[in-house]
Amino acid sequence: MTDRYDVVVVGAGIAGASLAWFLSRQASVLLIEAETHPGLHSTGRSAAFFAETYGGPGVQPLTTASKAFLLQPAAGFAEGPLVTPRGALHIAASDAQGALDRLERTFRATGIAIERLDADAAEARAPLLAPAWRKSAVWDPECTDIEVARLHQAFLAGARRRGAALVTDARVHGLDRSGGRWRIETRAGRFEADIVVNAAGAWADEIAVLAGARPLAVQPLRRTMVVADLGEPVNPDLPVVFDVEGRFYFKPDAGMMWVSPHDETPAPASDVQPEEIDIAVAVDRFEDATTARVRRVARSWAGLRSFAPDRLPVYGFAADAPGFFWCAGQGGFGVQTSPAAGAMAAALITDTAWSAPGVDPERYAPGRFRDK
């Protein structure tokens, strides 16, 4: 016997889970996950912060539209707060101050609360900065840490309370449409739905090919994170610090320092692991920008951030595969944009009204690649 639903969502990471939470108020929803538990890949390896200044002006509207949900979630949604204050400091080497000027101009125009700091103020925010890296800085006071696991589980649990189902260990190996319905063949069995949502992350193009839709060149890129022991406990009140030219960022966590070399190495969709060269680059760039020294690398990991060619996420129905909906290309911003993106995608699927200041769904539609 085949199980039938209004919508089957392929992928139970943060993108699929948030969409299922919103969508299950209006439709019967099945989440299918290839792995034995949701969030194994990009979601579970997130750097866990919310920053309106991170991701560029194309991502910022979705991030800003998600802020109220994360700061003040509905009663009973999650088992505790979803965010805690952190702050973000954007810094530059002495010869790259112009990049800070451009960042400041870009985000001041959006109304985001940022502040330009002089050398003394930058040092006060992050005393470990090397002199060459604290000539000035841009301060984002509203950056927060995100409790990623809590948020993800809240979406999953809430969707189930609303009637959605979740099937794990259900890798898709066939998609066929006939009679106005999709038949989804998986390792866990066959399912039917009016609509299939492609929330498969790094595997998004593979799912599109199975459905007979044109792939959009969604490229998985490997990102490395290093947990550095600095020899003494790191001040937990330090902000997350970004190199404005995108070569590294670091933030404190549990007495250690998380450091990323901001690498973006093309990689196949897989369970990626960190490379020794990227770990070494992370340590080198951190030590160049600070007066601290890494005593040892306590641990490291890598994850995949998947981008469409223009680095904006993709939300909308495919023109060449009826009932096939793209929910892909979230890059490294899927967690911080998940509330607004999930609500927007659910509205597009159900053809219901939804709006948020500055958010234009057409900007993220798959049709923008039609002639490319």
ABEGO torsion letter per residue (X at the ends): XBBBBABBBBEABAAAAAAAAAAAAABBBBBBBABABBGABAAAABAGBBBAABGEAAAAAAAAAAAAAAABBBBGABBEBABBBAEBBBBBBAAAAAAAAAAAAAAAAAGBBBBBBBAAAAAAABAABBAAAAABBBBBAABBBBBAAAAAAAAAAAAAAAGBBBBBGBBBABBBBBGGBBBBBBAAEBBBBABBBBAAEAAAAAAAAAAGBBBAGBBBBBBBBBBBBAGBBBBAABBBBBBAAGABBBBBBGGBBBBBAGBBBBBBBBBBBBBAAAAAAAAAAAAAABABBBABBABBBBBBBBBBAAGBBBBEBBAABBGBBBBBGAEAAAAAAAAAAAAAAAAAAAGBBBBBBGBBAAAABAAAAAAX
